[in-house]
């Protein structure tokens, strides 16, 4: 089953289990993001990706300019290990890692979580690609991907046991939207997938076809 179908199945299951009030709160947040026109200012195909350096799950600094000397990069942003849609996405990309590498690209994932939490996500999903920590969403903000959670959604996440202050080590209550890029060796973005709906992600097969 491809990732798109897996995501839809999980969404359908959640819809049957969650109270209507919770579903309405989450949909309202998506609608608010759409109304904000966040995609209009987000980095897209043709834009230049900034030279960045971020710590991986073990705290080692990973410099993009060094990676791009040897490989193109497939880069995907995820919200955190607490997000089931993110975990489905990460595992789906892990399953096609060899195909991505065969095309001369390196797969990297970025989230606002601390390295300790990124390490937990890496271990939980048996990931063998780099998972980087974007402290305070600095890189995501530079790319125009960040939004602040409405208070109603913050309260709902708290009721679910999701503590962003703990997992991200800040109190900003901000997350990146779903985003996946292909970055060429000259730093140019040659492919983008962006969505205000956290339930939608780039299909790995489509990314491979774009490499």
PyMOL commands that set and color helices and strands:
alter all, ss='L'
color gray80, all
select helices_A, chain A and resi 3-17+20-35+38-41+64-68+84-95+97-102+115-124+135-142+151-159+164-168+204-210
alter helices_A, ss='H'
color red, helices_A
select strands_A, chain A and resi 53-55+61-63+72-77+105-111+130-133+146-148+174-176+178-183+189-195
alter strands_A, ss='S'
color yellow, strands_A
deselect
rebuild
show_as cartoon
